[in-house]
Amino acid sequence: MENWQQARRCPDRSLPPEIYVSLVNALYNDFRSLFVGAIAASGTALITAYKSGEALLYLCSLTIALVACARGLDVGRYQKRRARIVSIDEAAKWERRYVAGAAAHVMLLGMWCLVAFIKTSDPFVQIFSFALTLAYMIGISGRNFASNLLVLAQIVCAGVPMTAALLLVGGWYYAIFAFVLIPFFASLKFISDRLRRVLLDAVIAGRDVSLLAGRFDTALNNMPHGLCMVDVKGQVVVCNRRLRELLSLPESVTPRRLPVRALINESAAAGALASERAERLALGLENRLAGSADGEVLIDTEHQRMLAITVNPMAEGGAVLLFEDVTDRQIAEAKIHQLARFDTLTGLPNRAFLHDQTEAALAALKRRGPFATLFVDLDDFKQVNDTLGHTCGDALLCAVADRLRSVVRGSDMVARFGGDEFVVLQYPLGDLDESAALAEQIVDVLGRAFQINGHQIVVGASIGIAVAPRDGDSADLLLKNADMALYRVKLNGRGSWQFFEQGMDVKAHARRNLQLDLRNALAADAFLVHYQPLYNLRTKRIATCEALLRWPHPERGMVPPGEFIPIAEEMGLIVEIGRLVLRKACIECARWPNDVRVAVNLSAIQFRRDDMATTIREALQAANLAPDRLEIEITESAFLDDSEVTRLWLDQLQDLGVRISLDDFGTGYSSLSYLHSFPLNKVKIDRSFLQGLQASSRSLSLLYGVARLSAELDLAVTVEGVETREQLALIARERSITEVQGFYIGSAVPEEQIRSLLFSPLSQMDRVA
């Protein structure tokens, strides 16, 4: 009873919804067998009624027919709503309707059998009705998989009247027959359940296989690569949509069971592959399927795509072929290769590629002979970048690269080494005259004006040349020696070329040592500041002392400033050294008499790279020194680089109250223009004006003239380089000259000595007298 209640109320929730709905659909699909069975049952009941003449049997026949018609109408209603029935609950409602109709039908059959046994004694009528009802019950097991409730309902509704019929007729044999029916009905239920479970398992397994196949097909057709599976005979058994796209296979072609070669031929026929490429691809795949070759096969299609095909054998035989479109990967690899070996700005080979090519040329020396490495450096490129900006600088580098390409041979190589440095690999080389001629041509072509973004630019070039194998047996050594030769060119004035010579490396080594010592000296505060007096001809006293940098080297002794100052400027150390000198000079000046100034030289590089106004203000504040006691000396080179920037700095210094002197006046071609163009307080006439002063009245007149011109512009005048008493006497005659400086007045001395001199006024007068 409990099973009956559960079966009556609840559908089988363990089934997937689509399976359960399909089972209910199956109940309503069997309309023909339902109609035929109903007609047969009604007709049979009519026969038994006619044979026995029993009125109730006529009623059974009519009722069976009416119930069959009602069920037919219900089937029709279901078919109209079938598409909308998708949920388990809705399908369960229709299942119960069907089971109710079937139960009513089989109950009528059972009642027909009961009436036949009770109302008649005709053996034919009894056996005919009993046999037909029993046959109907056995027949329902053919559709039992659709509904478990249907089987249970029909066994109960038919079995109870049939058993009652046998028991009511009486007799032991009928009773035995009745009790035998009970296990028969139970076994029928058991068989029906087992059969239903087998059928359901098959249906669910088929559904799972179908779902799995659908998912596999979806995954296969959404792969980014083309896939083809072949059997042991090399025939295609599986392929996806992407494969058809890559090979441009038409829809009319079915790849399944095609040999691999036939598949490739179909692609060639569709225009995706040229015939010779198709043959090469087919042969390559056949060799790999046969195990006689391995690795991927690369092929170009007629659609400008590159395909890579790999063959992966399967353990049970056959193989999986993977078709990958590697066009984008090939393009990316080509770009990476380009970036790794070529300069992005000029398109020239880069340093790494140059190194590789140089090493290759060295390896082929015996076969192809010597070659030359020309290290090309632009002379004034930094000024272009600083004044016109990096956009113009980049455009200039591209123009230089084009000119270099135009002068080299096809076998030569032009590379960008970095910044404004280029290297020409002249390969092969007949003799040194060829390198000299090429260097001359490069200097000439790069010395011509460039038209860049509306600007006319002239830079020029310097070249150092190293020849292999004479000057080196490695790429690094050749470049280093060419760079040494280039450095020699720069020292000699630029705009030329130079072969590497033995001994340059010794000088370069000494220079590197000096650079290292220079850095160490700065870090250890090993620099000294000496002071040279400037004697005022009117007050007869020392009015100013010039701060001069000295470097006492632990091994070389006192290194001349002319030797290490240019190196410090190249290394960029001059800014820090200049700050050191300025700070020490201000501190020392604060210890002197209040009417004595200190003069400090500033290089043009300091004006370009340092915030001079801030640096000087901080030095004055740290020493508690009045600004008018500091005198800044500059040379013409400060004006040549960028006169507007220099004017800005000088205006700021003048606003601070610092005095400004023009040092080495008269050595430049445009010196006179600076006297009225810039805020100056003093002019220091260069020692060159004193040459031949005593022997030539013309030299004396020139000196007086420059001094008077400066004085008329309200500038103090100092004459440098006074070395004799006679020179001093001639200079002192001119009242416009206010100060003199030189060895006769006094050489540069350490702090203690200058302090002693300043606080001994009698000794000052005695010295100059």
C-alpha positions in Angstrom: 0.0 0.0 0.0 2.9 2.4 0.8 4.5 1.7 -2.6 1.1 2.3 -4.3 0.7 5.6 -2.5 4.2 6.8 -3.4 3.8 5.7 -7.0 0.4 7.4 -7.2 1.5 10.7 -5.8 5.1 11.3 -7.0 6.9 10.9 -10.3 10.3 9.4 -10.5 12.4 12.5 -9.5 15.7 10.6 -10.0 15.2 10.9 -13.8 16.4 13.9 -15.7 13.5 16.2 -16.6 14.0 15.6 -20.4 14.0 11.8 -19.9 10.9 11.8 -17.8 9.0 14.1 -20.2 10.0 11.9 -23.1 8.7 8.9 -21.2 5.3 10.6 -20.8 5.4 11.5 -24.4 5.9 7.8 -25.2 2.6 6.9 -23.4 0.6 9.2 -25.6 2.5 8.3 -28.8 1.0 4.7 -28.8 -2.5 5.8 -30.0 -2.9 3.1 -32.7 -2.2 0.1 -30.5 -4.5 1.7 -27.9 -7.3 2.0 -30.4 -6.9 -1.5 -31.9 -6.7 -3.0 -28.4 -9.9 -1.2 -27.3 -11.8 -2.3 -30.4 -10.6 -5.9 -30.0 -11.6 -5.9 -26.3 -15.0 -4.4 -27.0 -15.6 -6.8 -29.9 -14.6 -9.9 -27.8 -17.0 -8.8 -25.0 -19.8 -8.4 -27.6 -19.1 -12.0 -28.8 -19.4 -13.4 -25.3 -22.6 -11.4 -24.7 -24.0 -12.8 -27.9 -23.0 -16.4 -27.1 -24.5 -16.3 -23.6 -27.2 -13.7 -24.1 -26.3 -12.0 -20.9 -27.3 -8.3 -20.8 -24.4 -7.3 -18.4 -21.9 -8.5 -20.9 -23.5 -6.2 -23.6 -23.1 -3.4 -21.0 -19.4 -4.3 -20.5 -18.8 -4.3 -24.3 -20.4 -0.8 -24.6 -18.6 0.6 -21.6 -15.2 -0.6 -22.8 -15.8 1.1 -26.2 -16.9 4.4 -24.5 -13.8 4.5 -22.2 -11.6 3.8 -25.3 -13.2 6.9 -27.0 -12.6 9.0 -23.9 -9.0 8.0 -23.8 -8.6 8.8 -27.5 -9.9 12.4 -26.9 -7.5 12.8 -24.0 -4.6 11.7 -26.3 -5.7 14.4 -28.7 -5.7 17.1 -26.1 -2.2 16.0 -25.0 -0.8 16.2 -28.5 -2.0 19.9 -28.8 -0.2 20.8 -25.5 2.8 18.6 -26.0 5.3 21.3 -27.0 4.6 23.3 -23.8 5.0 20.3 -21.5 8.7 20.6 -20.2 8.6 20.4 -16.4 8.4 17.2 -14.3 5.3 18.4 -12.4 3.3 19.2 -15.5 4.3 15.9 -17.1 3.4 14.0 -13.9 -0.1 15.4 -14.2 -0.6 14.0 -17.6 1.0 10.7 -16.6 -1.7 10.4 -13.8 -4.4 11.1 -16.4 -3.1 8.4 -18.7 -2.8 5.9 -15.8 -6.3 6.7 -14.7 -7.7 6.1 -18.1 -5.7 2.9 -18.5 -6.8 1.7 -15.0 -10.4 2.3 -15.9 -10.0 0.4 -19.1 -8.3 -2.7 -17.5 -10.8 -2.6 -14.6 -13.6 -2.9 -17.1 -11.9 -5.9 -18.6 -11.6 -7.4 -15.1 -15.3 -6.7 -14.4 -16.2 -8.3 -17.8 -14.3 -11.5 -16.7 -16.0 -11.4 -13.2 -19.5 -11.1 -14.9 -18.7 -13.9 -17.3 -17.9 -16.2 -14.4 -20.8 -15.2 -12.1 -23.6 -14.8 -14.7 -22.8 -17.7 -17.0 -21.7 -21.3 -16.8 -20.6 -21.4 -20.4 -17.0 -22.6 -20.4 -16.3 -20.7 -23.7 -17.4 -17.4 -22.3 -15.5 -17.9 -19.1 -12.2 -19.0 -20.7 -12.5 -16.5 -23.5 -12.9 -13.5 -21.1 -10.3 -14.8 -18.7 -7.7 -15.5 -21.4 -8.2 -12.1 -23.1 -7.9 -10.2 -19.8 -4.7 -12.1 -18.9 -3.2 -11.6 -22.3 -3.9 -7.9 -22.1 -2.1 -7.7 -18.7 0.9 -9.5 -20.1 0.9 -7.3 -23.1 1.2 -4.1 -21.0 4.7 -5.1 -20.0 5.8 -4.1 -23.5 5.2 -0.5 -22.6 6.0 -0.6 -18.9 9.2 1.5 -19.3 7.1 4.6 -19.8 5.4 4.5 -16.3 5.9 2.4 -13.2 2.5 3.6 -11.9 0.8 2.3 -15.0 2.0 -1.3 -14.4 1.0 -1.3 -10.7 -2.4 0.2 -11.5 -3.2 -2.3 -14.2 -2.2 -5.3 -12.2 -4.4 -4.2 -9.3 -7.4 -3.2 -11.4 -7.4 -6.4 -13.4 -6.0 -8.9 -11.0 -8.5 -8.3 -8.2 -11.6 -8.9 -10.3 -10.0 -12.0 -12.0 -9.1 -13.5 -8.6 -12.5 -12.7 -7.2 -14.2 -14.4 -10.2 -12.3 -17.6 -9.6 -13.0 -17.6 -5.8 -16.7 -16.8 -6.3 -17.4 -19.6 -8.8 -16.4 -22.1 -6.0 -14.5 -25.3 -5.9 -11.1 -26.2 -4.7 -9.5 -26.2 -8.1 -10.7 -22.7 -8.9 -9.5 -21.6 -5.5 -6.1 -23.1 -6.1 -6.0 -21.3 -9.5 -6.9 -18.1 -7.8 -4.0 -18.4 -5.3 -1.6 -19.3 -8.1 -2.5 -16.0 -9.8 -1.1 -14.0 -6.8 2.6 -15.0 -7.3 2.1 -14.8 -11.1 1.0 -11.1 -10.7 3.9 -10.5 -8.4 6.4 -12.0 -10.8 4.8 -10.0 -13.6 5.4 -6.8 -11.5 9.0 -7.9 -10.8 9.7 -8.6 -14.5 8.1 -5.4 -15.5 10.2 -3.4 -13.1 13.4 -5.1 -14.2 12.6 -4.6 -17.8 11.7 -1.0 -17.2 15.0 -0.4 -15.4 17.0 -2.0 -18.2 15.1 0.1 -20.8 15.5 3.3 -18.7 19.2 2.6 -18.2 19.6 2.2 -21.9 17.7 5.4 -22.6 19.7 7.4 -20.0 23.0 6.0 -21.2 22.0 6.9 -24.8 21.1 10.4 -23.6 24.4 10.7 -21.7 26.3 9.5 -24.7 24.4 12.0 -26.9 25.1 14.8 -24.5 28.8 13.9 -24.2 29.0 13.6 -28.0 27.4 17.0 -28.3 29.7 18.6 -25.8 32.7 17.0 -27.4 31.5 18.2 -30.8 31.1 21.7 -29.4 34.5 21.7 -27.8 36.1 20.2 -30.9 34.5 22.8 -33.2 35.4 25.7 -31.0 39.1 24.9 -30.8 41.4 27.6 -32.1 43.4 24.9 -33.9 42.4 22.5 -36.6 42.2 18.9 -35.5 42.2 15.7 -37.5 42.3 12.2 -36.2 43.3 9.4 -38.5 43.2 5.6 -38.0 45.9 3.0 -38.6 45.2 3.1 -42.3 45.8 6.9 -42.4 42.1 7.7 -43.1 40.3 10.6 -41.4 37.9 9.5 -38.7 37.4 12.9 -36.9 37.9 16.5 -37.9 36.6 19.8 -36.6 35.2 23.0 -38.2 38.5 24.9 -37.8 40.3 22.4 -39.9 37.8 22.9 -42.7 38.4 26.7 -42.4 42.2 26.5 -42.4 42.2 24.2 -45.5 39.2 26.0 -47.1 37.4 22.7 -47.6 34.0 23.2 -49.3 30.8 21.9 -47.6 30.4 19.3 -50.3 33.6 17.5 -49.2 33.2 15.0 -46.4 36.6 14.4 -44.8 35.6 11.2 -43.0 37.3 8.1 -44.4 39.4 10.2 -46.8 43.2 9.5 -46.8 45.4 12.4 -45.6 46.7 12.9 -49.1 43.2 13.1 -50.5 42.3 15.7 -47.8 45.3 17.8 -48.8 44.4 17.5 -52.4 40.9 18.7 -51.7 42.4 21.8 -50.1 44.6 22.4 -53.1 41.6 22.0 -55.4 39.8 24.6 -53.3 42.7 27.1 -53.9 44.1 27.1 -50.3 47.4 25.5 -51.2 49.6 25.6 -54.3 50.1 22.2 -55.9 53.8 22.0 -55.1 53.1 23.0 -51.5 50.3 20.5 -51.2 52.5 17.8 -52.4 55.2 18.7 -50.0 52.7 18.8 -47.1 51.1 15.5 -48.0 54.6 13.8 -48.3 55.7 15.3 -45.0 52.5 14.1 -43.2 52.8 10.6 -44.7 56.4 10.4 -43.5 55.5 11.4 -40.0 52.5 9.0 -39.9 54.9 6.2 -41.0 57.4 7.2 -38.3 60.2 8.0 -40.7 60.2 11.7 -39.8 59.3 13.9 -36.9 58.8 17.6 -36.0 56.2 20.0 -37.2 55.6 20.8 -40.9 55.4 24.5 -41.9 53.5 25.5 -45.0 52.3 28.8 -46.5 48.8 28.9 -47.8 47.6 31.0 -50.7 45.7 33.2 -48.2 49.0 34.6 -46.8 48.8 32.5 -43.7 51.4 30.1 -42.2 50.3 26.7 -40.9 52.2 24.5 -38.5 51.1 20.8 -38.5 52.2 18.4 -35.8 51.6 14.7 -35.8 51.0 13.0 -32.4 50.8 9.1 -32.6 48.2 7.3 -30.5 49.0 4.2 -28.5 46.3 2.1 -30.2 47.4 3.1 -33.7 46.6 6.1 -35.8 47.5 9.7 -34.9 46.1 13.1 -34.1 47.1 15.9 -36.5 47.0 19.4 -35.2 46.8 22.3 -37.6 47.8 25.7 -36.1 47.7 29.1 -37.7 51.1 30.5 -36.7 51.0 33.6 -38.9 50.8 36.0 -35.9 53.5 34.1 -34.0 55.8 34.2 -37.0 55.2 38.0 -37.4 55.8 38.5 -33.6 59.0 36.4 -33.7 60.2 38.4 -36.7 59.6 41.6 -34.8 61.4 40.3 -31.8 64.3 39.3 -34.1 64.3 42.8 -35.6 64.2 44.5 -32.2 67.0 42.2 -30.9 69.3 42.9 -33.9 68.4 46.3 -35.2 68.1 49.8 -33.9 64.4 50.9 -33.7 65.2 54.6 -34.6 67.5 54.3 -37.6 66.8 50.7 -38.7 70.6 50.1 -38.6 72.1 46.9 -37.0 72.5 47.5 -33.3 75.5 46.9 -31.1 74.7 43.2 -30.5 74.4 42.4 -34.2 77.6 44.4 -34.9 79.4 42.3 -32.3 78.2 39.0 -33.9 79.1 40.2 -37.4 82.6 41.3 -36.3 83.2 38.0 -34.6 82.1 36.2 -37.8 84.5 38.3 -39.9 87.3 37.5 -37.5 86.5 33.8 -37.9 86.7 34.2 -41.7 90.0 36.1 -41.7 92.0 33.3 -43.4 89.3 33.0 -46.1 88.3 36.6 -46.8 91.2 38.6 -45.4 91.4 41.7 -43.1 88.7 44.2 -42.4 88.4 47.6 -40.7 86.3 49.0 -37.9 85.5 52.7 -38.3 84.2 54.3 -35.1 82.2 57.4 -36.1 81.2 60.0 -33.5 79.2 63.2 -34.3 81.0 66.3 -33.0 78.3 68.7 -32.0 75.2 66.4 -31.6 74.6 67.3 -27.9 74.2 70.9 -28.7 71.5 70.0 -31.3 69.6 68.0 -28.7 69.9 70.8 -26.1 68.9 73.6 -28.3 66.5 72.1 -30.8 65.1 69.2 -28.8 65.2 65.4 -29.0 62.8 65.3 -32.0 65.3 67.2 -34.2 68.1 65.1 -32.7 66.3 61.9 -33.6 65.6 63.1 -37.1 69.3 64.1 -37.5 70.4 60.6 -36.4 68.2 59.1 -39.1 69.6 61.5 -41.7 73.2 60.6 -40.6 72.3 56.9 -41.0 71.0 57.5 -44.5 74.2 59.3 -45.5 76.4 56.5 -44.1 74.4 53.9 -46.0 75.0 55.9 -49.2 78.8 55.9 -48.9 79.5 52.3 -48.0 79.7 49.2 -50.2 77.1 46.5 -50.3 79.5 44.2 -48.4 80.1 46.8 -45.7 77.9 47.2 -42.6 76.7 50.3 -40.9 75.6 50.0 -37.3 74.4 52.3 -34.6 76.6 51.8 -31.6 74.6 54.0 -29.3 73.7 57.7 -28.9 75.4 59.7 -31.6 78.0 56.9 -32.2 78.1 54.8 -35.4 80.4 52.0 -36.5 81.2 51.0 -40.1 82.4 47.4 -40.6 84.5 47.7 -43.8 84.6 44.1 -45.0 86.7 42.9 -46.8 89.6 45.3 -46.9 92.2 45.5 -49.7 94.6 47.9 -48.1 94.7 50.8 -45.5 94.1 53.4 -48.3 90.6 52.0 -48.7 89.8 52.8 -45.1 91.4 56.2 -45.3 89.4 57.0 -48.4 86.2 55.8 -46.7 86.9 57.9 -43.6 87.6 61.0 -45.7 84.3 60.4 -47.5 82.4 60.0 -44.3 83.9 63.1 -42.7 83.1 65.1 -45.9 79.5 63.8 -46.2 78.7 64.3 -42.5 80.3 67.7 -42.5 77.7 69.0 -45.0 74.7 70.8 -43.7 71.5 68.9 -42.8 68.0 70.3 -43.3 66.1 69.0 -40.3 62.5 70.3 -39.5 63.2 73.7 -41.1 66.6 74.0 -39.4 70.0 74.0 -41.1 72.3 71.9 -38.9 76.0 71.3 -39.2 77.6 68.7 -36.9 80.6 67.1 -38.4 82.2 63.8 -37.5 85.4 62.3 -36.0 86.5 58.8 -36.8 88.8 56.3 -35.2 89.9 53.3 -37.2 91.1 49.8 -36.1 92.2 47.2 -38.6 91.9 43.4 -38.0 93.9 41.4 -37.3 96.6 44.0 -36.8 94.8 45.9 -34.0 92.9 43.2 -32.3 91.6 39.6 -32.5 88.2 40.1 -30.9 85.3 42.4 -31.5 85.6 44.1 -28.1 89.3 44.8 -28.6 88.8 46.2 -32.1 86.1 48.6 -30.9 88.1 49.6 -27.9 91.1 50.4 -30.1 89.0 52.3 -32.6 87.5 54.3 -29.7 91.1 55.2 -28.6 91.9 56.4 -32.1 88.7 58.4 -32.0 89.7 60.0 -28.7 93.0 61.1 -30.2 91.1 62.8 -33.0 89.0 64.7 -30.5 92.1 65.8 -28.7 93.5 67.2 -31.9 90.5 69.2 -32.8 87.8 66.9 -34.2 86.4 66.7 -37.7 89.1 64.3 -38.9 90.1 60.6 -38.7 92.9 58.6 -37.2 94.2 55.0 -37.4 94.9 53.2 -34.1 98.6 53.2 -33.2 100.5 51.2 -30.7 101.0 53.2 -27.6 97.5 54.7 -27.6 96.4 52.0 -25.3 99.2 52.9 -22.9 98.1 56.5 -22.9 94.4 55.5 -22.6 95.4 53.3 -19.6 97.1 56.2 -18.0 94.1 58.3 -18.6 91.8 55.8 -17.1 94.0 55.6 -14.0 93.9 59.4 -13.8 90.1 59.3 -14.0 89.9 56.8 -11.2 92.4 58.8 -9.1 90.3 61.9 -9.8 87.2 60.3 -8.4 89.0 58.9 -5.4 90.5 62.4 -4.7 87.1 64.0 -4.8 85.6 61.3 -2.5 88.6 61.8 0.0 88.5 65.6 -0.2 92.1 65.5 -1.3 91.9 68.7 -3.4 93.5 71.9 -2.1 92.7 75.5 -2.8 95.6 78.0 -3.2 95.2 81.7 -3.5 97.1 84.1 -5.8 97.0 87.8 -4.9 95.8 90.6 -7.2 97.6 93.9 -6.3 95.6 97.2 -6.4 97.8 99.9 -8.0 95.9 102.7 -6.3 95.6 101.4 -2.7 99.0 99.7 -2.8 97.4 96.7 -1.2 96.1 93.2 -2.1 92.5 93.8 -3.0 91.6 90.3 -4.3 92.9 86.8 -4.2 92.1 84.3 -6.9 91.2 80.8 -5.7 93.1 78.1 -7.7 92.6 74.4 -7.5 95.5 72.2 -6.7 95.7 68.4 -6.7 98.6 66.8 -4.7 98.7 63.3 -6.1 100.2 60.7 -3.7 102.5 59.3 -6.5 102.8 61.9 -9.2 103.1 64.9 -6.9 101.2 68.1 -7.7 99.2 67.5 -10.9 98.9 70.6 -13.1 95.3 71.9 -13.4 95.6 72.0 -17.2 96.0 68.2 -17.1 93.2 67.2 -14.9 90.6 70.0 -15.3 89.6 68.9 -18.9 89.3 65.3 -17.7 87.0 66.4 -14.8 84.9 68.4 -17.3 84.5 65.3 -19.6 83.6 63.1 -16.6 81.1 65.6 -15.3 83.0 65.9 -12.0 83.7 69.6 -12.6 80.4 70.6 -11.2 81.0 68.9 -7.8 84.6 70.1 -7.8 83.5 73.6 -8.6 81.1 73.6 -5.6 84.0 72.4 -3.4 86.3 75.2 -4.5 83.5 77.8 -4.1 82.6 76.6 -0.6 86.2 76.5 0.6 87.0 79.9 -1.0 84.1 81.6 0.7 85.0 80.1 4.1 88.6 81.2 3.7 87.6 84.7 2.5 85.5 85.2 5.7 88.8 85.0 7.7 90.5 87.8 5.7 90.3 91.5 6.2 86.9 92.9 5.2 88.2 94.9 2.2 89.7 91.8 0.5 87.7 89.8 -2.0 88.0 86.2 -3.3 87.8 85.4 -7.0 86.5 81.9 -8.1 86.6 80.6 -11.6 83.5 78.9 -13.0 83.6 76.8 -16.2 81.0 76.9 -18.9 79.9 73.4 -18.0 78.9 74.6 -14.5 76.6 77.2 -16.1 75.0 74.5 -18.2 74.6 71.9 -15.6 74.3 73.6 -12.2 71.9 76.0 -10.6 74.6 78.6 -10.0 72.5 81.2 -8.2 71.4 78.6 -5.6 74.9 77.1 -5.3 76.5 80.5 -4.7 73.8 81.7 -2.3 74.3 78.5 -0.2 78.1 79.0 -0.2 77.8 82.6 1.0 75.3 81.7 3.7 77.4 78.8 4.9 80.5 81.1 5.2 78.5 84.1 6.4 80.3 86.1 3.7 78.9 89.4 2.2 78.1 88.8 -1.5 80.2 91.8 -2.7 83.3 90.0 -1.4 82.8 87.2 -3.9 84.0 87.7 -7.5 83.0 85.1 -10.1 85.4 84.8 -13.1 84.0 83.4 -16.4 85.6 83.0 -19.8 84.2 83.6 -23.3 83.3 79.9 -23.6 80.3 80.5 -21.3 78.9 82.9 -23.8 79.5 80.7 -26.8 77.3 77.8 -25.8 74.0 79.7 -25.0 74.3 83.4 -24.5 70.6 83.8 -23.4 71.0 81.2 -20.7 74.3 82.8 -19.6 72.7 86.2 -19.4 70.0 84.8 -17.2 72.5 83.3 -14.8 74.6 86.5 -14.7 71.6 88.7 -14.0 70.7 86.4 -11.1 74.3 86.6 -9.8 74.3 90.4 -10.1 71.0 90.5 -8.2 72.7 88.6 -5.4 75.3 91.3 -5.2 78.2 89.1 -6.5 80.8 90.8 -8.7 81.4 89.3 -12.2 84.8 89.3 -14.0 85.5 88.4 -17.6 88.7 86.3 -17.5 91.3 85.9 -20.2 89.9 88.9 -22.1 91.2 89.4 -25.6 91.7 85.7 -26.6 88.4 85.5 -28.5 87.4 87.0 -31.8 84.3 88.7 -30.4 85.5 89.7 -26.9 84.7 93.4 -27.3 81.0 92.7 -27.8 80.8 91.1 -24.3 81.8 94.3 -22.6 78.5 96.1 -23.2 76.3 93.0 -23.7 76.6 91.4 -20.3 76.5 92.6 -16.7 80.2 92.7 -15.9 82.2 94.4 -13.1 85.7 93.7 -14.1 87.8 92.7 -17.1 91.0 90.7 -16.7 93.3 91.3 -19.7 95.0 88.2 -20.8 98.8 87.7 -20.4 99.2 87.6 -24.2 99.0 91.4 -24.3 102.3 91.6 -22.4 104.3 89.8 -25.0 106.9 92.2 -26.5 105.5 95.0 -24.3 109.0 96.4 -23.6 110.2 96.1 -27.1 107.2 97.4 -29.1 105.3 100.6 -28.5 102.5 99.1 -30.6 101.9 96.4 -28.0 101.9 99.0 -25.2 99.4 101.1 -27.1 97.1 98.1 -27.6 97.2 97.3 -23.9 96.4 100.9 -23.0 93.7 101.1 -25.5 91.8 98.1 -24.3 92.3 99.2 -20.7 90.9 102.7 -21.4 88.0 101.3 -23.4 87.0 99.0 -20.5 87.4 101.8 -17.9 85.1 104.1 -20.0 82.5 101.3 -19.7 82.9 101.7 -15.9 84.7 98.3 -15.6 87.6 97.6 -13.3 90.7 96.5 -15.2 93.2 93.8 -14.2 96.2 92.8 -16.2 97.3 89.2 -15.8 100.8 87.7 -16.3 103.0 90.3 -14.7 106.3 88.6 -14.3 108.9 91.5 -14.1 109.4 94.8 -12.4 109.7 96.5 -15.9 106.3 95.2 -17.0 104.8 96.4 -13.7 106.3 99.9 -14.2 104.9 100.2 -17.8 101.5 99.0 -16.7 101.4 101.4 -13.7 101.7 104.4 -16.0 98.1 103.8 -17.3 95.7 105.1 -14.7 92.8 103.1 -16.1 94.4 99.8 -15.0 93.4 99.2 -11.4 94.9 95.7 -10.6 97.8 93.5 -11.6 98.3 89.8 -11.1 101.3 87.5 -11.9 104.3 85.8 -10.5 106.0 89.1 -9.8 103.1 90.1 -7.5 102.9 86.6 -6.0 102.3 83.0 -6.9 99.4 80.9 -5.6 100.0 79.9 -2.0 98.2 77.8 0.6 95.6 79.2 3.0 98.1 79.9 5.9 100.5 81.8 3.7 97.9 84.0 2.0 96.5 84.8 5.4 99.9 85.8 6.7 100.5 88.0 3.7 97.1 89.7 4.0 97.7 90.6 7.6 101.2 92.0 7.0 100.6 95.2 5.0 104.2 96.4 5.1 105.4 93.2 3.5 102.9 93.7 0.7 104.3 97.1 -0.2 107.8 96.0 0.1 107.2 93.2 -2.4 105.8 95.4 -5.1 108.0 98.4 -4.5 
